């Protein structure tokens, strides 16, 4: 079970995209980190899709 979950966003202005990093530290001292590059196009599609979900309820 993860003891600590950390979420970070960094903006790369040269490439015009976001780096999403999600890391979790385990009780035994180990951990795992996931990294995702999010483009402006993906972010716009994602926001529109979540807005549709919000309106359907």
N, CA, C and O atoms as CSV, one atom per row, in Angstrom:
chain,resi,resn,atom,element,x,y,z
A,1,UNK,N,N,0.847,-1.184,0.000
A,1,UNK,CA,C,0.000,0.000,0.000
A,1,UNK,C,C,0.888,1.242,0.000
A,1,UNK,O,O,1.890,1.304,0.712
A,2,UNK,N,N,0.509,2.214,-0.800
A,2,UNK,CA,C,1.297,3.440,-0.904
A,2,UNK,C,C,1.123,4.283,0.349
A,2,UNK,O,O,0.010,4.476,0.840
A,3,UNK,N,N,2.237,4.775,0.852
A,3,UNK,CA,C,2.198,5.637,2.026
A,3,UNK,C,C,1.981,7.094,1.627
A,3,UNK,O,O,1.296,7.842,2.324
A,4,UNK,N,N,2.572,7.488,0.498
A,4,UNK,CA,C,2.472,8.885,0.073
A,4,UNK,C,C,2.308,8.943,-1.444
A,4,UNK,O,O,3.055,8.296,-2.178
A,5,UNK,N,N,1.347,9.705,-1.901
A,5,UNK,CA,C,1.099,9.907,-3.326
A,5,UNK,C,C,1.397,11.362,-3.652
A,5,UNK,O,O,0.928,12.271,-2.967
A,6,UNK,N,N,2.178,11.574,-4.703
A,6,UNK,CA,C,2.549,12.933,-5.094
A,6,UNK,C,C,2.248,13.120,-6.574
A,6,UNK,O,O,2.581,12.266,-7.396
A,7,UNK,N,N,1.610,14.253,-6.913
A,7,UNK,CA,C,1.264,14.567,-8.302
A,7,UNK,C,C,1.887,15.919,-8.646
A,7,UNK,O,O,1.691,16.900,-7.930
A,8,UNK,N,N,2.638,15.963,-9.745
A,8,UNK,CA,C,3.305,17.194,-10.175
A,8,UNK,C,C,3.017,17.459,-11.644
A,8,UNK,O,O,2.938,16.530,-12.446
A,9,UNK,N,N,2.860,18.732,-11.992
A,9,UNK,CA,C,2.750,19.175,-13.375
A,9,UNK,C,C,3.914,20.122,-13.657
A,9,UNK,O,O,4.234,20.982,-12.838
A,10,UNK,N,N,4.541,19.958,-14.817
A,10,UNK,CA,C,5.567,20.889,-15.277
A,10,UNK,C,C,5.233,21.273,-16.710
A,10,UNK,O,O,4.843,20.424,-17.512
A,11,UNK,N,N,5.386,22.554,-17.031
A,11,UNK,CA,C,5.100,23.034,-18.380
A,11,UNK,C,C,6.399,23.213,-19.149
A,11,UNK,O,O,7.331,23.853,-18.661
A,12,UNK,N,N,6.464,22.647,-20.356
A,12,UNK,CA,C,7.611,22.814,-21.250
A,12,UNK,C,C,7.172,23.766,-22.353
A,12,UNK,O,O,6.439,23.372,-23.260
A,13,UNK,N,N,7.619,25.026,-22.280
A,13,UNK,CA,C,7.152,26.039,-23.233
A,13,UNK,C,C,7.713,25.824,-24.633
A,13,UNK,O,O,7.073,26.204,-25.614
A,14,UNK,N,N,8.884,25.229,-24.745
A,14,UNK,CA,C,9.471,24.982,-26.071
A,14,UNK,C,C,8.647,23.954,-26.839
A,14,UNK,O,O,8.391,24.120,-28.031
A,15,UNK,N,N,8.235,22.895,-26.151
A,15,UNK,CA,C,7.448,21.840,-26.804
A,15,UNK,C,C,5.942,22.037,-26.628
A,15,UNK,O,O,5.155,21.282,-27.197
A,16,UNK,N,N,5.530,23.043,-25.847
A,16,UNK,CA,C,4.129,23.369,-25.603
A,16,UNK,C,C,3.335,22.160,-25.121
A,16,UNK,O,O,2.315,21.793,-25.705
A,17,UNK,N,N,3.820,21.556,-24.053
A,17,UNK,CA,C,3.104,20.430,-23.466
A,17,UNK,C,C,3.418,20.319,-21.985
A,17,UNK,O,O,4.385,20.898,-21.490
A,18,UNK,N,N,2.580,19.562,-21.290
A,18,UNK,CA,C,2.704,19.374,-19.853
A,18,UNK,C,C,3.303,18.013,-19.550
A,18,UNK,O,O,3.009,17.033,-20.234
A,19,UNK,N,N,4.139,17.951,-18.529
A,19,UNK,CA,C,4.629,16.679,-18.017
A,19,UNK,C,C,3.895,16.415,-16.715
A,19,UNK,O,O,4.033,17.163,-15.747
A,20,UNK,N,N,3.117,15.346,-16.700
A,20,UNK,CA,C,2.397,14.924,-15.499
A,20,UNK,C,C,3.197,13.795,-14.867
A,20,UNK,O,O,3.441,12.765,-15.497
A,21,UNK,N,N,3.603,13.998,-13.610
A,21,UNK,CA,C,4.339,12.958,-12.890
A,21,UNK,C,C,3.533,12.547,-11.665
A,21,UNK,O,O,3.136,13.382,-10.854
A,22,UNK,N,N,3.301,11.242,-11.549
A,22,UNK,CA,C,2.593,10.688,-10.399
A,22,UNK,C,C,3.540,9.689,-9.746
A,22,UNK,O,O,3.957,8.714,-10.371
A,23,UNK,N,N,3.871,9.938,-8.492
A,23,UNK,CA,C,4.785,9.025,-7.794
A,23,UNK,C,C,4.177,8.618,-6.465
A,23,UNK,O,O,3.456,9.382,-5.823
A,24,UNK,N,N,4.487,7.401,-6.078
A,24,UNK,CA,C,4.037,6.915,-4.781
A,24,UNK,C,C,5.198,6.227,-4.081
A,24,UNK,O,O,5.960,5.477,-4.692
A,25,UNK,N,N,5.315,6.494,-2.805
A,25,UNK,CA,C,6.366,5.915,-1.975
A,25,UNK,C,C,5.760,4.779,-1.162
A,25,UNK,O,O,4.699,4.933,-0.557
A,26,UNK,N,N,6.428,3.662,-1.153
A,26,UNK,CA,C,5.963,2.497,-0.401
A,26,UNK,C,C,6.461,2.557,1.034
A,26,UNK,O,O,7.409,3.281,1.339
A,27,UNK,N,N,5.826,1.799,1.912
A,27,UNK,CA,C,6.217,1.744,3.319
A,27,UNK,C,C,7.639,1.214,3.491
A,27,UNK,O,O,8.332,1.620,4.424
A,28,UNK,N,N,8.090,0.320,2.615
A,28,UNK,CA,C,9.398,-0.295,2.748
A,28,UNK,C,C,10.517,0.562,2.155
A,28,UNK,O,O,11.668,0.125,2.137
A,29,UNK,N,N,10.217,1.750,1.675
A,29,UNK,CA,C,11.241,2.635,1.146
A,29,UNK,C,C,11.311,2.671,-0.366
A,29,UNK,O,O,11.912,3.589,-0.922
A,30,UNK,N,N,10.724,1.713,-1.047
A,30,UNK,CA,C,10.702,1.713,-2.512
A,30,UNK,C,C,9.600,2.612,-3.016
A,30,UNK,O,O,8.878,3.229,-2.232
A,31,UNK,N,N,9.473,2.685,-4.315
A,31,UNK,CA,C,8.413,3.507,-4.876
A,31,UNK,C,C,8.356,3.348,-6.379
A,31,UNK,O,O,9.177,2.659,-6.984
A,32,UNK,N,N,7.369,4.000,-6.968
A,32,UNK,CA,C,7.192,3.936,-8.408
A,32,UNK,C,C,6.778,5.319,-8.889
A,32,UNK,O,O,6.113,6.064,-8.170
A,33,UNK,N,N,7.182,5.657,-10.122
A,33,UNK,CA,C,6.813,6.950,-10.699
A,33,UNK,C,C,6.307,6.725,-12.119
A,33,UNK,O,O,6.905,5.980,-12.896
A,34,UNK,N,N,5.206,7.374,-12.441
A,34,UNK,CA,C,4.640,7.331,-13.783
A,34,UNK,C,C,4.770,8.720,-14.384
A,34,UNK,O,O,4.519,9.715,-13.704
A,35,UNK,N,N,5.162,8.799,-15.661
A,35,UNK,CA,C,5.300,10.080,-16.349
A,35,UNK,C,C,4.485,10.061,-17.630
A,35,UNK,O,O,4.532,9.103,-18.402
A,36,UNK,N,N,3.730,11.146,-17.844
A,36,UNK,CA,C,2.893,11.274,-19.028
A,36,UNK,C,C,3.093,12.655,-19.633
A,36,UNK,O,O,3.026,13.658,-18.923
A,37,UNK,N,N,3.335,12.715,-20.928
A,37,UNK,CA,C,3.374,13.991,-21.643
A,37,UNK,C,C,1.973,14.275,-22.147
A,37,UNK,O,O,1.375,13.440,-22.825
A,38,UNK,N,N,1.443,15.445,-21.823
A,38,UNK,CA,C,0.108,15.846,-22.246
A,38,UNK,C,C,0.227,17.019,-23.211
A,38,UNK,O,O,0.740,18.079,-22.855
A,39,UNK,N,N,-0.249,16.820,-24.424
A,39,UNK,CA,C,-0.215,17.895,-25.412
A,39,UNK,C,C,-1.427,18.811,-25.218
A,39,UNK,O,O,-2.389,18.445,-24.543
A,40,UNK,N,N,-1.371,19.979,-25.803
A,40,UNK,CA,C,-2.493,20.922,-25.728
A,40,UNK,C,C,-3.740,20.294,-26.365
A,40,UNK,O,O,-4.849,20.449,-25.854
A,41,UNK,N,N,-3.551,19.596,-27.468
A,41,UNK,CA,C,-4.690,18.955,-28.150
A,41,UNK,C,C,-5.356,17.922,-27.243
A,41,UNK,O,O,-6.582,17.890,-27.131
A,42,UNK,N,N,-4.547,17.075,-26.596
A,42,UNK,CA,C,-5.112,16.074,-25.693
A,42,UNK,C,C,-5.823,16.728,-24.521
A,42,UNK,O,O,-6.916,16.303,-24.144
A,43,UNK,N,N,-5.215,17.759,-23.938
A,43,UNK,CA,C,-5.817,18.440,-22.792
A,43,UNK,C,C,-7.172,19.033,-23.168
A,43,UNK,O,O,-8.118,18.946,-22.384
A,44,UNK,N,N,-7.283,19.635,-24.356
A,44,UNK,CA,C,-8.561,20.205,-24.804
A,44,UNK,C,C,-9.622,19.127,-24.984
A,44,UNK,O,O,-10.768,19.317,-24.576
A,45,UNK,N,N,-9.259,18.002,-25.586
A,45,UNK,CA,C,-10.207,16.900,-25.771
A,45,UNK,C,C,-10.631,16.332,-24.415
A,45,UNK,O,O,-11.806,16.030,-24.203
A,46,UNK,N,N,-9.685,16.192,-23.512
A,46,UNK,CA,C,-9.971,15.657,-22.184
A,46,UNK,C,C,-10.926,16.572,-21.413
A,46,UNK,O,O,-11.865,16.091,-20.780
A,47,UNK,N,N,-10.695,17.867,-21.462
A,47,UNK,CA,C,-11.558,18.822,-20.756
A,47,UNK,C,C,-12.972,18.795,-21.330
A,47,UNK,O,O,-13.945,18.813,-20.577
A,48,UNK,N,N,-13.093,18.753,-22.663
A,48,UNK,CA,C,-14.423,18.690,-23.278
A,48,UNK,C,C,-15.153,17.411,-22.890
A,48,UNK,O,O,-16.357,17.438,-22.633
A,49,UNK,N,N,-14.429,16.279,-22.844
A,49,UNK,CA,C,-15.049,15.006,-22.476
A,49,UNK,C,C,-15.519,15.013,-21.035
A,49,UNK,O,O,-16.595,14.494,-20.737
A,50,UNK,N,N,-14.730,15.594,-20.127
A,50,UNK,CA,C,-15.152,15.635,-18.726
A,50,UNK,C,C,-16.307,16.620,-18.534
A,50,UNK,O,O,-17.147,16.411,-17.658
A,51,UNK,N,N,-16.366,17.682,-19.329
A,51,UNK,CA,C,-17.499,18.588,-19.256
A,51,UNK,C,C,-18.785,17.895,-19.679
A,51,UNK,O,O,-19.840,18.124,-19.087
A,52,UNK,N,N,-18.703,17.042,-20.708
A,52,UNK,CA,C,-19.879,16.288,-21.142
A,52,UNK,C,C,-20.350,15.339,-20.045
A,52,UNK,O,O,-21.555,15.197,-19.834
A,53,UNK,N,N,-19.439,14.699,-19.356
A,53,UNK,CA,C,-19.811,13.791,-18.278
A,53,UNK,C,C,-20.505,14.561,-17.155
A,53,UNK,O,O,-21.482,14.080,-16.580
A,54,UNK,N,N,-20.007,15.733,-16.850
A,54,UNK,CA,C,-20.573,16.547,-15.786
A,54,UNK,C,C,-22.000,16.971,-16.136
A,54,UNK,O,O,-22.865,17.009,-15.261
A,55,UNK,N,N,-22.251,17.288,-17.408
A,55,UNK,CA,C,-23.554,17.769,-17.827
A,55,UNK,C,C,-24.577,16.655,-17.939
A,55,UNK,O,O,-25.777,16.918,-17.853
A,56,UNK,N,N,-24.137,15.408,-18.130
A,56,UNK,CA,C,-25.081,14.294,-18.282
A,56,UNK,C,C,-25.720,13.879,-16.979
A,56,UNK,O,O,-26.769,13.235,-17.001
A,57,UNK,N,N,-25.138,14.217,-15.846
A,57,UNK,CA,C,-25.681,13.799,-14.566
A,57,UNK,C,C,-26.903,14.574,-14.180
A,57,UNK,O,O,-27.478,14.333,-13.118
